Amino acid sequence: MNDEGIKALTISLNAAAAMQNDAPWKLIIRTAVGGAFATGFVRDREELVVVSHSGQSVYDCLSGERTYRNREDNGYDWDALEAVKLNDPDHAGIPMAGIDGGGLRTSTADGWTIETIQLQWPTTFSILQPPAASIFFLDPKWQGFGKDTSYHLVMKSEGLPVAFGFSWSGKTLIWMDSSDLHIWSRNARA
């Protein structure tokens, strides 16, 4: 991307307000997760396992409720980048993303995508893009082509998130750093 494109991105991102409830996404919970270093989604339901130096927590992503907390063990396998859901050991081998590597889904089956952009270190912009849209279409070379440049600013932070991505179904989006967890859903319980 040339200097004009970077300038267009910088102006747009610095003017954007962080999303709360941008349809169809609803913020379910914003909570402290001190010392968190990895997270992963259970494949067959909208549940999130968070591991930290002080144990393991499990969140229901539709209600925001923390359904489990273990302060003694975190169930994390550093080498395999997997965790055992300690309150349900049948859910072993949950793929994890965090400071050791791994990654969450960066797109959904219906076309939503995420990007993490660092234009001037350490400031990081984590964004959500609707189907067929791209923030990179702000580059002047795309003017006149009718491209969708819409996006939602999920978070502006100093440094990279520990994890940012979608659940297996694509109905939940999370952003987490070592101290805070944000969960959005398209299937929230009333």
KAVENJO-V946144 format. One record per residue. SS is DSSP state (@ for helix, = for strand, . for the rest). PSI is psi in radians with two decimals (none if undefined). NEAR is the number of other ideal C-beta (glycine too) atoms within 10 Angstrom. Layout:
# KAVENJO-V946144
[[SS PSI NEAR] [SS PSI NEAR]]
This chain:
# KAVENJO-V946144
[[. 2.37 13] [. 3.09 10] [@ -0.65 7] [@ -0.70 12] [@ -0.75 16] [@ -0.70 14] [@ -0.76 15] [@ -0.74 21] [@ -0.80 19] [@ -0.81 16] [@ -0.82 11] [@ -0.83 16] [@ -0.71 18] [@ -0.40 13] [@ -0.24 8] [. 2.55 16] [. 2.51 9] [= 2.45 16] [. 2.55 18] [. -1.20 12] [. 1.35 11] [. 1.98 17] [. 2.40 7] [. 0.18 13] [. 2.35 20] [= 2.26 14] [= 2.10 17] [= -0.79 25] [= 2.56 17] [= 2.05 13] [= 2.74 15] [= 2.40 8] [. 1.03 21] [. 2.23 10] [. 0.24 12] [= 2.41 24] [= -0.09 20] [= 2.71 26] [= 2.75 27] [= 2.69 27] [= 2.45 24] [. 2.36 18] [. -0.67 13] [. 0.16 9] [. 2.89 13] [. 1.23 22] [= 2.53 22] [= 2.26 23] [= 2.22 27] [= 2.23 27] [= 2.51 25] [= 3.12 21] [. -0.24 10] [. 0.47 15] [= -2.67 17] [= 2.46 22] [= 2.60 23] [= 2.30 20] [= 2.39 25] [= 1.99 19] [. -0.22 26] [. -0.51 18] [. -0.36 16] [. -0.03 17] [. 2.36 13] [= 1.97 16] [= -0.20 11] [= 2.52 17] [= 2.23 13] [= 2.04 15] [. -0.09 10] [. -0.60 8] [. 2.67 11] [. -0.15 23] [. 0.33 20] [= 2.34 21] [= 1.81 14] [. -0.70 11] [. -0.72 6] [. -0.16 11] [. 0.82 18] [= 2.81 18] [= 2.69 25] [. 2.28 19] [. 1.81 19] [. -0.49 20] [. -0.04 14] [. 1.35 13] [. -0.26 9] [. -0.38 6] [. 1.13 19] [. 2.82 12] [. 0.56 13] [= 2.08 23] [= 2.34 16] [. 2.67 27] [= 2.41 22] [= -2.63 24] [. -0.32 12] [. -0.11 13] [= -2.77 10] [. -3.07 16] [. 2.64 13] [. 2.96 23] [= 2.43 18] [. 0.01 13] [= 2.83 14] [. 2.87 19] [. -0.51 9] [. 0.21 10] [. -0.04 12] [. 2.46 22] [= 2.82 19] [= 2.74 21] [= 2.56 16] [= 2.09 17] [= 2.24 14] [= 1.81 11] [= -0.57 14] [= 1.78 9] [. 2.44 9] [. 0.09 9] [= 2.24 15] [= 2.32 19] [= 2.13 23] [= 2.11 23] [= 2.74 22] [= 2.30 23] [= 2.33 21] [. 2.91 16] [. 2.37 11] [. 0.06 11] [= 2.72 18] [. 2.30 18] [@ -0.44 22] [@ -0.22 18] [@ -0.10 20] [@ -0.35 22] [. 2.27 19] [@ -0.42 11] [@ -0.31 12] [@ -0.09 15] [. 2.42 12] [. -0.08 7] [. -0.06 7] [. 0.50 7] [. 2.54 14] [= 2.06 13] [. 0.18 17] [. 2.61 12] [. 2.89 25] [= 2.23 22] [= 1.95 19] [= -0.81 25] [= 2.46 19] [= 2.14 15] [= 2.88 18] [= 1.70 9] [. 2.92 12] [. 2.62 15] [. 2.75 21] [. -0.71 23] [= 2.55 24] [= 2.11 27] [= -3.05 22] [= 2.74 22] [. 3.01 24] [. -0.64 17] [. -0.33 17] [. 0.13 15] [. -0.17 20] [= 2.46 26] [= 2.34 28] [= 2.64 26] [= 2.25 23] [= 2.36 26] [. -2.95 20] [. -0.16 16] [. -0.38 12] [= 2.54 17] [= 2.30 23] [= 2.29 22] [= 2.22 25] [= 2.64 26] [= 2.67 23] [. -0.02 17] [. 0.65 14] [. 2.53 20] [. 2.44 12] [. none 3]]
